[in-house]
C-alpha cells in the first residue's frame, strides 16, 4: 500500500506540474516577456527545417545570456501556478502515511481521501508545526547540499586539491553519515510530533462521524 500511495502521489504531482507548465507557457506567450522567445522561434522558422547548415549556425550563434533571459522570465509563469496548487494539495495529503500505518488494508486512494478530509481547515495548524521544526528541515537541506560539495565549493573559489571521483565519494559518505546521525538524533522527536497531530485530528473526527 505504501508503494502504491507513493506512485499515486507522484502521478498527482506530475499531473499538476504538467498542467501548470501548459497554462504557464500559454500565459507567458501572451505577454511582452515572450517577445525574445517569439523572435527566436521566428528566426528558427525562417531558417527552414530543410536548411540544416543554417539552422545549426543559428543555434551556435545564440548568446547564453539571451537563453538565460528567456528562462528566467518564463520561470515565474510556471512556478507560481504550480506552487500555488502543489503546496495546498501536498498539505491535504500529508496524513496519508499515518492512515496507512493505522490501517494498511484501506488502500492508497482511501488514505489520501481520508487525509484530505482530516486536513480540511487544519492546514494552517500543520504549517505552524512545520515552522516549529524549521531547523530540522534546514539541517536536511545542508546535508543534501553536502552531497554536492565537490561541485559547489569550486564555484565559490575553494579548490579541493584531490581527485574528483574521490572527492565525490568522500562527500557522499560524509553526507550519508550526517543524515543517519540527524535522523537518529532528532527524527523520532519530529515524527512523534506529527503522529500526535494526526491522533488529535483523528480523535476529533471520530465523534463528528458518529
C-alpha positions as CSV (number, residue, x, y, z in Angstrom):
1,X,0.0,0.0,0.0
2,X,2.8,2.4,0.8
3,X,4.4,2.0,-2.6
4,X,1.0,2.4,-4.3
5,X,0.5,5.6,-2.4
6,X,3.9,7.0,-3.4
7,X,3.1,6.2,-7.0
8,X,-0.4,7.8,-6.8
9,X,1.1,10.9,-5.1
10,X,3.7,11.0,-7.9
11,X,1.0,10.8,-10.5
12,X,-1.0,13.6,-8.9
13,X,2.1,15.9,-8.6
14,X,3.1,15.1,-12.2
15,X,-0.4,16.0,-13.5
16,X,-0.4,19.3,-11.5
17,X,3.1,20.2,-12.8
18,X,2.2,19.2,-16.4
19,X,-1.0,21.3,-16.3
20,X,0.9,24.2,-14.7
21,X,3.6,24.1,-17.4
22,X,0.9,24.2,-20.2
23,X,-1.1,27.0,-18.6
24,X,2.0,29.0,-17.6
25,X,3.6,28.7,-21.0
26,X,0.3,29.9,-22.6
27,X,0.1,32.9,-20.3
28,X,3.8,33.6,-20.8
29,X,3.4,33.6,-24.6
30,X,0.6,36.2,-24.3
31,X,2.9,38.7,-22.5
32,X,5.6,41.1,-23.7
33,X,8.1,39.0,-21.9
34,X,7.8,36.4,-24.7
35,X,9.0,38.8,-27.4
36,X,12.5,37.5,-27.3
37,X,11.3,33.9,-27.5
38,X,8.9,34.7,-30.3
39,X,11.7,36.3,-32.2
40,X,13.9,33.3,-31.7
41,X,11.1,31.0,-32.9
42,X,10.6,33.2,-35.9
43,X,14.3,33.0,-36.8
44,X,14.2,29.2,-36.5
45,X,11.2,29.2,-38.7
46,X,12.8,31.4,-41.3
47,X,15.9,29.2,-41.3
48,X,13.7,26.3,-42.6
49,X,13.7,22.8,-41.4
50,X,15.5,21.6,-44.5
51,X,18.4,24.0,-44.3
52,X,20.4,22.1,-41.7
53,X,23.5,24.2,-42.0
54,X,21.6,27.5,-41.5
55,X,19.7,26.1,-38.5
56,X,23.0,24.8,-36.9
57,X,24.7,28.1,-37.5
58,X,21.7,30.0,-35.9
59,X,21.8,27.7,-32.8
60,X,25.5,28.1,-32.4
61,X,25.3,31.9,-32.6
62,X,22.7,32.1,-29.8
63,X,24.1,34.0,-26.8
64,X,23.8,32.1,-23.4
65,X,22.7,35.4,-21.8
66,X,19.8,35.5,-24.2
67,X,18.7,32.0,-23.4
68,X,19.0,32.6,-19.7
69,X,16.9,35.7,-20.0
70,X,14.2,33.7,-21.7
71,X,14.4,31.0,-19.0
72,X,14.2,33.4,-16.0
73,X,11.3,35.4,-17.4
74,X,9.4,32.1,-18.1
75,X,10.0,30.5,-14.7
76,X,7.6,32.7,-12.6
77,X,4.7,31.9,-15.0
78,X,5.2,28.2,-14.5
79,X,6.5,28.0,-10.9
80,X,3.9,30.3,-9.3
81,X,0.8,28.5,-10.5
82,X,2.5,25.1,-9.8
83,X,3.4,26.0,-6.2
84,X,0.0,27.6,-5.6
85,X,-1.6,24.3,-6.3
86,X,1.0,21.8,-5.2
87,X,1.5,23.3,-1.7
88,X,-2.1,23.1,-0.6
89,X,-2.6,19.7,-2.2
90,X,0.6,18.3,-0.5
91,X,-0.7,19.5,2.9
92,X,-4.1,17.8,2.3
93,X,-2.2,14.5,1.6
94,X,0.3,14.8,4.4
95,X,-1.5,12.4,6.8
96,X,-2.0,9.6,4.3
97,X,1.1,7.8,5.5
98,X,-0.2,7.8,9.1
99,X,-3.5,6.4,7.9
100,X,-1.8,3.6,6.1
101,X,0.2,2.8,9.2
102,X,-3.0,2.6,11.2
103,X,-5.0,0.6,8.6
104,X,-2.9,-0.8,5.8
105,X,-5.9,-2.5,4.3
106,X,-7.7,0.7,3.4
107,X,-5.6,1.3,0.3
108,X,-3.7,4.3,-1.0
109,X,-6.6,6.2,-2.6
110,X,-8.8,5.9,0.5
111,X,-5.8,7.0,2.7
112,X,-5.3,10.1,0.5
113,X,-9.0,11.0,0.5
114,X,-9.3,10.5,4.3
115,X,-6.2,12.6,4.8
116,X,-7.8,15.4,2.7
117,X,-10.9,15.2,4.9
118,X,-8.9,15.3,8.1
119,X,-6.8,18.2,6.9
120,X,-9.8,20.3,6.0
121,X,-9.4,23.6,7.9
122,X,-6.3,22.2,9.6
123,X,-3.6,23.0,7.0
124,X,-2.6,26.2,8.9
125,X,-2.0,24.1,12.1
126,X,0.2,21.7,10.2
127,X,2.1,24.7,8.7
128,X,2.8,26.1,12.1
129,X,4.0,22.7,13.2
130,X,6.4,22.7,10.2
131,X,7.7,26.1,11.2
132,X,8.4,24.7,14.7
133,X,10.9,22.3,13.0
134,X,12.4,24.7,10.6
135,X,15.9,23.9,12.0
136,X,15.4,20.2,11.2
137,X,14.4,20.8,7.6
138,X,17.3,23.4,7.4
139,X,19.7,20.7,8.5
140,X,18.3,18.3,6.0
141,X,18.9,20.8,3.2
142,X,22.5,21.3,4.4
143,X,23.1,17.5,4.4
144,X,21.7,17.2,0.9
145,X,24.0,20.1,-0.3
146,X,26.9,18.3,1.3
147,X,26.5,15.5,-1.3
148,X,27.3,18.0,-4.0
149,X,30.0,19.9,-2.1
150,X,32.6,18.7,-4.6
151,X,30.7,20.6,-7.3
152,X,29.6,23.6,-5.2
153,X,32.9,24.5,-3.4
154,X,34.8,25.3,-6.7
155,X,32.0,27.7,-7.6
156,X,33.0,29.9,-4.6
157,X,36.7,29.6,-5.3
158,X,37.5,26.7,-2.9
159,X,39.8,24.1,-4.6
160,X,39.8,20.7,-3.0
161,X,43.2,19.5,-4.4
162,X,42.1,15.9,-4.8
163,X,40.7,13.6,-7.5
164,X,37.1,14.5,-8.5
165,X,35.8,10.9,-8.1
166,X,37.5,10.6,-4.6
167,X,36.0,14.0,-3.5
168,X,32.6,13.0,-4.7
169,X,32.7,9.7,-2.8
170,X,34.0,11.3,0.4
171,X,31.4,14.0,0.4
172,X,28.7,11.5,-0.3
173,X,29.9,9.2,2.5
174,X,30.0,12.3,4.9
175,X,26.5,13.3,3.9
176,X,25.2,9.8,4.5
177,X,26.8,9.7,8.0
178,X,25.4,13.2,8.8
179,X,21.9,12.1,7.6
180,X,21.9,8.9,9.7
181,X,23.1,10.9,12.7
182,X,20.5,13.6,12.2
183,X,17.7,11.0,11.8
184,X,18.9,9.0,14.9
185,X,19.2,12.3,16.9
186,X,16.0,14.2,16.1
187,X,13.8,12.3,13.7
188,X,12.0,10.4,16.4
189,X,11.1,13.7,18.1
190,X,9.8,15.2,14.8
191,X,7.9,12.1,13.8
192,X,6.3,11.8,17.2
193,X,5.1,15.4,17.0
194,X,3.4,14.7,13.6
195,X,2.0,11.5,15.0
196,X,0.4,13.3,17.9
197,X,-1.0,15.9,15.5
198,X,-2.6,13.1,13.4
199,X,-4.0,11.3,16.5
200,X,-5.5,14.6,17.7
201,X,-7.3,15.2,14.4
202,X,-8.5,11.6,14.2
203,X,-9.9,11.7,17.7
204,X,-11.8,14.9,16.9
205,X,-13.1,13.5,13.6
206,X,-14.4,10.2,15.1
207,X,-17.1,11.8,17.4
208,X,-18.2,14.0,14.5
209,X,-18.7,10.9,12.3
210,X,-20.9,9.2,14.9
